[in-house]
Amino acid sequence: NYFQPFKKIPEVAFLQGFLRRKLIPIGNVGSFLNFADESLFSDKINDYLRFLFNTFLYPLYDYLLEKSYKKPTKIDQSMDFYEEMITELKKENHPLRELTKLKRDLAIKHKLNVIPSNIDVLLHAKIEDLPRLKKQLLTKPVRTLSGVSPVAIMTAPANCPHGKCTFCPGGVGSPWGDVPQSYSGHEPATMRGMRNNYDPYLQVFNRLEQYILLGHNIDKIEVIVMGGTFTATEKEYQEEFIGGVFKALNDFSDLFFKGEEFDYTKFKLFFELPGDIQDKKRTENIQKKLLELKNRGQTNLEQEQEKNENYKVKCVALCIETKPDWGLLKHGNEMLRQGCTRVELGIQSVYDDVLKHVHRGHTSEESKRSVQILRDLGFKINFHYMPGLPLTDYERDLAGMKRLFTDPGYRPDMIKLYPCMVAEGTALYHEFKRGEFTPMGTEEAAKIIVEWKKIVPEYCRIQRVQRDVPTKYWEAGVDKTNLRQYAQNVSGFKCRCIRCREPKGNKINWEKIEIKVNEYEASGGKEFFISAEDPDQDLIVGFCRLRFPSESLREEITPTSALTRELHVYGTATAIGDEGLVQHRGIGKRLMEKAEKISKQNNKDKMVVISGVGVRTYYEKIGYRKEGPYMVKEI
């Protein structure tokens, strides 16, 4: 029924048939269990429906709505539709199905050619009605359920100094053209980068525009710099790139916010909305305006960072990709200056013969040394790891993946698994064609992920288990794009990683929140994973990573200092000052107090916090002051 308005689009007929085949069996089960009684549904059915709608149907429905804008002016002229629609929404809350039916019925009544999207309705509402309407019209909830809105941006294509790994699909002169190193050109972030000529300023504005169109709060942004080994690029390029990021966040704040209120009218005029995203003239007009803004008032990185501390759209986290041989002390110090709080570290394997065979350019010991340095500087560390590489098999891969947590030299805070895939034109592709390499298949990948998940500790978050590229672009390897869900359905095993225990819209019993502490050794130091949990539902609502470093690498970090490497509270991204599902209920303060108490009990007299630029004012309110790139407090 959701897709009935688009039945003339050829693909939709196929889609409707697919959904009937998928949903009818579930409907039969629902009838057997008494469909009206939700408590009788199994977790598997609810999880499947949630996955299907959040990751597939809602986004596709919104895309089709945007695609249907053939004659937007006729929609805009029918103010009666918007007035009646908004009046109905103000009367009561409407679930998605009722909302879709209401829009369709009113569109027919007012003789519209196409059905307006949710954001069109929002853009026609009065400022005072926005808070209520946004709760009903908000789409794509999954992206910001972790409390921040991620903005992934791509650096320009450039070759790695060490050469090229045998499995790497991208880079200058790749079979897919000049694309960022280690990327194919088909990832959503890469395509957005290409559309914006890899300009960080344009990419940030583009992503913020999309978030507003989807109804999200954008006051807390996590910037993720992708595209290869960023620390290996020229220092001038790094300075200009990160400076462009902060300037874009600040200019977006200046342009569209009046105090705490977002100016939807100005936003609509600037981005020429409603409009066709395929309209090249519109794109050129917008980019021209943005480049004029970018070049207005030249500033440096430090000035833009200082502004961002008090601006509406804050950079609360900055993530940079690198390799272990480019993740040493001098690189870490530069990343600190740039405002980085998390490092994506491509270790890929724990085996030296494998690393040598794939021309990785570093050893396992160099990986461990990089991890130790970055940890002792306070960074959160997200490993990139690749099972299925040459010289491995199922048993060796599983042993290596387990070593990530049994060996104190590794023990990542987060991890992205990328089963090795074969891309045309790579050195690995030629090995594959010669019969010298057999890639890991879907069943084997699912099996190894299930077995590995059983030992993943509660302090780690599994970010993803597969590349964000359609399988049709690979020559061989895993042939499913939803490998995580596939593995979960095959096993039925409940993972204990952070991601699998986040609230994700569940109601929390605030009276029963418990603070738990998990202590473990890592990289020569001592780690404390301090979590706030709802024990009845086995959910984690926030956590703090406390470290007693193995050595003092900077003057701010004295021998008696403790490091807070991360403070995170989960829940839908909310504006600072609003009370969301989880955020802004004092959970962060309780976690910090526990970290300070543990530190004092262990004879530490100073707390050093690695803080995102946009979070510094929060720490100031609880007694911290700025010292170098950190926020510090005597305890």
Protein Blocks (a to p, Z undefined) as FASTA:
>chain_A
ZZmmmmmpmklmmmmmmmmmmmmmmmmmmmmnopmlmmlpcfklmmmmmmmmmmmmmmmm
mmmmmmmmmblmlmmmmmmlmmmmmmmmmmpccdfklmmmmmmmmmmmnopabdcdfklm
mmmpcfklmmmmmmmmpghkllmmnopacddddddddddfkbpafklmgdehianbpade
hiahlafklmmmmmnoopaklmmmmmmmmmmmnopafkbccdddehijfklpcfklmmmm
mmmmmmmmmmmmmmmpghjaccfklmmmmnopacdfklmklmmmmmmmmmmmmmgopadf
klmmmmmmmmmbdcfbdcddddfklmcfklmmmmmmnopabdcddekpacfklmmmnono
pafklmmmmmmmmmmnopacdddddehiehiafklmmmmmmmmmmpmklopabdcddddd
ddehiaklmmmmnopaccddfklmmmmmmmmmmmmcfkbccfbfcdcbdfklpfbdcfbf
klmlmmmmmnopacfbfklmggnlpacdfklcccddddddeehiacdddddddfknopaf
bdcdddddfbdfbfklcfkbccdfbdcdedddddehiacfknonommmmmmmmmmmmmmm
nopabdcddddfklmmmmmmnopacehjbccddZZ
